[in-house]
């Protein structure tokens, strides 16, 4: 998947309530897409196998070299762009298989360019009941994704940040393991009962943020280990731990945690 780079990353996608990419509202019949493009393009070939789908949202765009490398190393089966996220894709020389949104954040010339490259266009009305990010995530699930990788999630607004956390919870409800990957950090959600392995290098920061009351949290391989610990929602006890002997194993009996791994050295890891 390659084509000439383009620029022009602007704006965000709105719902009827004025929220933006990343929030997780319900989808109603008023949010149906007018889909164009070749039906044979952008489909998962081996449904049921491990199928990673990459979603590029309309947040602050990641540097083009990062996005290119993330695509090359992760080897997703499909690339879905949420509205203005397509600009970041094009700037990195990537052409999405699917484009989703009302396109208030994407110049019509770029929509036409992508259509000419056989991108499947899912056009929604501007007044809709879900964000472009949620619609993209639901599309990935409908196409048969077994995992999703999200990027382009950063933004300047608190509501956008909270909305991205909502997308992670939505992915959990869809039984679709999701990872957010941005330069220098990786974010996932763990819901109990469950386990999660965290790769990385010794010294990486690891923060465990309880979205709900969490019971029976055990960590193995961290500098400060927990054994069957209980964390109330809002507790800061799990902030700024460090990896000591990666991969770190997390086990949670009950509740939902946001798991953030960060690293501080220059450059990025793949």
HELIX and SHEET records of a PDB file:
HELIX    1   1 UNK A   29  UNK A   31  5                                   3    
HELIX    2   2 UNK A   64  UNK A   74  1                                  11    
HELIX    3   3 UNK A   85  UNK A   91  1                                   7    
HELIX    4   4 UNK A  108  UNK A  116  1                                   9    
HELIX    5   5 UNK A  132  UNK A  142  1                                  11    
HELIX    6   6 UNK A  158  UNK A  173  1                                  16    
SHEET    1   A11 UNK A  34  UNK A  36  0                                        
SHEET    2   A11 UNK A 120  UNK A 123 -1                                        
SHEET    3   A11 UNK A  98  UNK A 101  1                                        
SHEET    4   A11 UNK A  78  UNK A  82  1                                        
SHEET    5   A11 UNK A  52  UNK A  56  1                                        
SHEET    6   A11 UNK A 147  UNK A 151  1                                        
SHEET    7   A11 UNK A 177  UNK A 182  1                                        
SHEET    8   A11 UNK A 185  UNK A 191 -1                                        
SHEET    9   A11 UNK A 256  UNK A 262 -1                                        
SHEET   10   A11 UNK A 205  UNK A 210 -1                                        
SHEET   11   A11 UNK A 241  UNK A 242 -1                                        
SHEET    1   B 4 UNK A 194  UNK A 198  0                                        
SHEET    2   B 4 UNK A 248  UNK A 254 -1                                        
SHEET    3   B 4 UNK A 214  UNK A 220 -1                                        
SHEET    4   B 4 UNK A 229  UNK A 231 -1                                        
END                                                                             
